[in-house]
Amino acid sequence: MAQEARSSLNMFVAALERHFEAVSAGRGSDDPAVIASYEHLKSAFLDYEEGLSDQFGEILPMELAEDDEDWS
């Protein structure tokens, strides 16, 4: 049971690393690699959050920012 949450955590960490690599390569926020890594990171975050909740009844101390065109 805990293995599923661990797997989601590993995928979340990997998504963080991919996002960092895309952003730190000097690509702008409109670059397809940055956009794809952002979407993957968002999905991995939600999967991890769901795994924690389902398996341990825990929540994360953060939430996703609302999609808003004014944040840039």
Secondary structure, DSSP 4 states (H G I P E B T S, - for coil): -HHHHHHHHHHHHHHHHHHHHHHHTT--TTSHHHHHHHHHHHHHHHHHHHHHHHHHS---S--PPPP-GGG-
